[in-house]
Amino acid sequence: MMIKTLFLSSLFLTSCTTIQNSSETRHPKIAVDLFEVKSFDIYKNNETLHALISGLKTENDKTQTIRYLNSTDNGEHWSLPIDIQNTFSPFPIATRGNDVQIAANGENLVAIWQTQGDIPNSGALVSVYSSDSGKTWYSGKNPAVDNTGDQSHADLIADNKGNFHTVWLADPEENGYQSLRYARSFDNGKNWQQPVKLDDSSCSCCWNTLAMSANNELHVLYRDMNPRDMTLLSSTNNGENWQSKKTIGEFSWHFDGCPHVGGGISFDENNNFYASVWTGEPSKSGLYTVTSNKNLLPVKIGKNATHSDIAVLGNRVVVVWDEMREEGTGIFTAQSIDNGETWSIPRRLSEVNTNSTHPRIVTNQNNALVLWTEKKPKHTSQWAMTWIN
């Protein structure tokens, strides 16, 4: 398995960066041009990777800005970043696990993030859109409609018809719990249909994950309230109705608190799903994979593994995660060639003695691109990536 790493951390700016085939770590002069990276999202549409990144411009400026860039060659080269936040206020409050979000369909792009409201660390969603591949951006409607409420932990996806779908966690209901909400846009993010409540008692601090299966069904993976196990809801009619609620890893975890850990999910060409889920149940604590073609029986990846993502790569399944070890929190990966029944020995992707966290993964026919944020001693958090063949 061949690995090469690229750090998108510089304060320099160039039009593109060429990455040579090497297993060595390099620090090229590519630039998201941010002093510190706070959040990011990655989205693949056709052969283009779309990235949205938020962070601080300078050491003394504590206001986040948001930038967009793209790659048409699987991350080998990236476009100049475009600042898309300054026109839209109030300011973003994105963090890892409550990341900025982007989705794309051709030249149409939509981005969503949470903004600062009257109460610290809470506020409404902001939606923006572009119809020219990210060159210019415009303010869209808030998919949650209620612009004064608290809406967080959004995810965003585009279907094969060009419609955009989003989910998020909304203000507490009468039962005192936050709810999982859903909305869709038929006009490329300019407007959103009336939001729908999918679950009136979901966990209030874990990210949600939207995914499309090969048969164009829509799915959302989220953490339920009681028990705090991961749950899958599905729609067979483009989000019109939702059904088939399934527990993904029945750990029976009863917990009154905020774990801040969501999950990852991916589908193969036969519509089988592969999920990576974490539980804090004391007798079972750790990261697991769960597959639909194995009767949903969890397979443990690691006790100290937490934030994760998962993807199908040809006849393989690749899972990535962060894990605390003596040499620092690192990014690790393992692969399965038997549909998730067994996994290879974990391999570290990030450097030692760094705090690397919240990996994301996208794939093409030949390899996987893994991205994360990492913080070296006496340095700010930056964006990093590596390829896995």
N, C-alpha and C positions, 0 to 999 in steps of 0.2 A: 504494500500500500504506500503510494508515494505522496508526500506532503510538502507543500511549500507555503510560506506565510508572508502576508503583506500587512503592514500597519498603516492605517490611514489616519495619521496623527499629527502631521506636520503643520506648522504655521506658514509654510511656503505655499505657493500656488503655481501650478503648471497646467497646461491644457490637457495633458494625458500622461499616463505612466506606463512604461513597458515592463512587464515582469518576466524575467528569464526563467527557464526551467532549472530550478535548483531546490535543494532541500534546506538551504541556509535561510536564516531569518534576515530580512533586509528592511531598511527604513527609507523607502523612496520618497521623492518630493511630490507626492500627491497631496491634495489639500482639501479637506473639508473646511479648513481655515477656521477652526474653533479651538479656543484655549482648552476647553473641557467638553467632552461628549457626555450628554445625560441620557440620551434615548435614541433608538433607531428602529426602522422597520425595513424589510426587504420584500419585494414582490416580483415574481417572474410572470411576464406575459409574452407569449411566443418566444422569441430569442432575446428579449430585452429584460435586463434587471433594473428595477426601479427602487431607489433607496431614498428614504426620508430620515433626516438626522436632526436632532435638536441638541443644543448645548450653549455654552457661554463663549462670547467673543473674546473677552479679556479677563484677566484675573480679578479686576475690580468691578466688572459689570455682572451682576447677579441675575440679569434678565435673560431668559432663554430666547434664542433665535432658532428658526427652523429652515433647513436647507434641503433642496432636492438635487439629485444627480442620478445618472443612469449609465449602464454599461451594455454594449451589444455583443460582447465577446466573453461572457461568463466571468466578468470581473478582472480580466487582464488589463483593460483600459477603462477609465471613467471620465465622464464629461465634467466640465467645470460646474461646481455647485452653484445653484441659483437660490438666493435668499427669498423665501416666500412668506415669511412671517410678519415683516414690518407693517404690511398693509392691514393686517388683521389683529384686532385687540379684543379682549384683554390678553395678557401674556400667557403662554403655555406653562404648564406645571408637570411636564412629562418626566417620568422616571423609568428605570428598568422594571418591567413587570406592569407598568401603566404607560406603555410606549406610544409615541406618535404612530399613526397608521396610514398606509397608502395602498391603493389598488389601481389596476390599469386594465383598459381594454382598447388596444390600438393606440390612437393618439389621445384618447380620453383618460384622464387621471383624476382620482379623487383622493383627498387626504383629510384625516380627522385627528383631532387631539383635544385633550381637556385643557381648560383655561382656569385661571385663578378667579374665584368668586369672592364674595364678602367674607366667607369663613376660610381661614388658612387651609391650604392643601385640599380644597374642594371647589367645584365650579362646574359650569356647563361645557358641553362639547362645542367645538367649532368645526365646520365643514367647508372645504375649499375645493375648487375644481379647475382643471385645465383641459382645453380642447386642442392644444397644439403641442402635445408631447412634453409638457412641463415648461415651455418657454414663458408663458404668461399664466397667471392664476387669478381666480375671481372668488369672491365670497359666496358660498352656498347657504342654504337653510340649515339650521340645527336639526338633525334627524330626530332628536328627542322632543322637538317642538317647544318644550318648557325651557326657556333660556335662563331662568333664574334658579333652576334646581341644580342638584349635584349629579353629574353623569361621568362615569369613569370606566377604565378597563375596556375600551372599545376594541373591536376587531372589524376588519373590512375586507370584502372580496368582490370580484366581478364574475358573473356567470358567462356561459358561452353565447348568450344572446346580447351581451353588453349591458345588462342591468347590474347595479351595484347593491350590495347587501351589507348591513352593519348590525352588530349587537353591542350592548353595553350594560353596565350596572347602573341602576337608577336609584333615586331617593328612597329611603325606607318606606315600606307600605304600612298599612294600619297594624299589621302584625309585628312591626318593629324591624323587619328584615328588608334588606335591599332586594330588588327584583331584577331579573334578566329581561331586557327589552330588545326588540328587533324592529328594523325598518328597512325599506328598499327604495331605490330610486330608479325610475324609468327614463330619466332625461340626463344621464351622465353626471349626477350629483348636484344639479341646480336646485332640485326640489326632492323632498322625501315624502313617501306615503305615510299615513297615520301610523305611529308606532304600535306594536303589539306586545303584550306582556307574555313571555314564554314561561316564566316561573316566578312566583311571587315570594319565594324564600330561598335565595341563592346566597352563597358566601359573598362577603362584601369587599374582598381585597385580592382576589385571584383573577388572573387574566383569562379571557375567553378566547377560543380558537374556532374560526370558521373554516370549513373545507368543502370542496366539491368532489364527489365521487365520479368515476368514469361514465356512469349513466346519467350525469348531470343532476343528481340529487344534492341538496344542500344540507349541511350538518354543522352543529355547534357543540363543542366540548366545553364544559364548564364545571365548576365545583358547586355541588349542592350544599344545602344548609345542614340537614340532619338525616342521615349521617353526612359528614364532610367528605364524601367520596366523589370522584369525578363522574359526570353524567353526560350522556349523548342524546341530543334531540335531533330529529331529522325531518326534512320536508321533501316530498316527492313532486310538488307542484310549484316550484320556484318561490317558495316562501309564503304561499297563500295559506297553507295550513301546516301545522307541526305535530308530529306524533312519534311513536316508537321510542319513548323514553327508556334508556338503558343505563344501568350502572356499569361503569368501566373500571373494574377492579373493586370487588365487594370486600372492602376492608372493615366496614362498620366502624369508622372513625368518628367518635363523638367528641367534639371539641368546641369550646367557647372562646374563640380568639381569631387572630388573623394570620394564617400561614403564609400568604403572599406567594403561592406557588400554583400556577396553572398547569397545563399539559400541552402535548403536541399530538397531531393526528394526520395521517396520510392514507391514501387509497391506492390500490394497485389497479391494473387494467380489468380485473375481474370483480371490482367493487368490494374487495375485502379491505378492511381497515386495519391499520396498525397505530396504536396509541402509546404514548409515553406518559405515565401518570405517577405522581408522588403521593405518599401517605405519611402522616405523622402518628398513626396508630402505634403505640409503644411496642407492642409485640411484633409488629410488621414494618416498622419504619424504614423508609427508603424509596428508591425509584424502581419502577416496574414497567415492563412493556406488556401490552394486552392486545391480542389479535382476534378478529372475528372468526377466523377459520380454525381457531384453537379453543372454541367454546368459552372465550373470554377468561381463560385461566391466566392469572398474572405470572410473569417470569421476572424474578428479581435481578436488577442490574447492579445496584450497590446501595449500601446502608447510608453512606454519606453523600450520595448523589442527590441533587435536588432539581434545579431548573433545567428543562430539557426541550428537545425538539426531535422530530423523527421524519424520515422520508423514504420513499421507494426509489431505488436506483437499479433499473434493469431487473435482474432476477435476485437482487439483494435488497435488504432493508437496512438502513443506516440510522442509528440513534446517536445523538450528541447530548452532553450534559455538562454541568459544572459540579465540581466535587472538592470538598475541603480535604487537604492533605498537609503533612508536615511542611512541605516546601511551598505551601500557598494554595489558594483556591485555583484550580485549573480547569481547562476544557478538555473533555475526553470523548472518545468515540468507540463504538463497537459495531460489528456488522453481523447480519444473520443471512444464511443461504438456505435455511429451511423454514421460511415463513414465520420467523420469530420464535421458534421452539428452543433454539440454542443460540448463543451469541459468542463472538470471538473475544479474545482477551482484550480488555480495554487498552487504548492507546492515547497518550497525551498529545494534544494538538497545540496548546499554548506553552509559553516559556515557564520555567520554574521561577519561584520567588516573585510571582505577580498575583494580583487579585483579578482573576478573569471570570466573567459571569454571563449568564443568560444567553447561551448560544442560539443561533438560528441557522437553518439549513435550507438550501435550494439545490435542485439537481437538473442536469441535462442527461443526454444519453450516455455520456462517458464518465462523468465525475460529479462530485458534490462540492458545493461551495459552502463553507461554514463561516459564520460571522459572529462576533461577540464584542463586548467592551471589556477593557482590561486596564488596570491601574498598577504601574510599577512604583516602587518606593520613591518618594519625593517627587512624583510626577502626578499629573492629573489623569483622569480616566479618558481613554482614547478608543478608537474603533479599530478592530483587527479582523483579519480573515485568513483562511487557508483553504487549499483545495485538497480533496481526497479522491484518488483514482481507484 
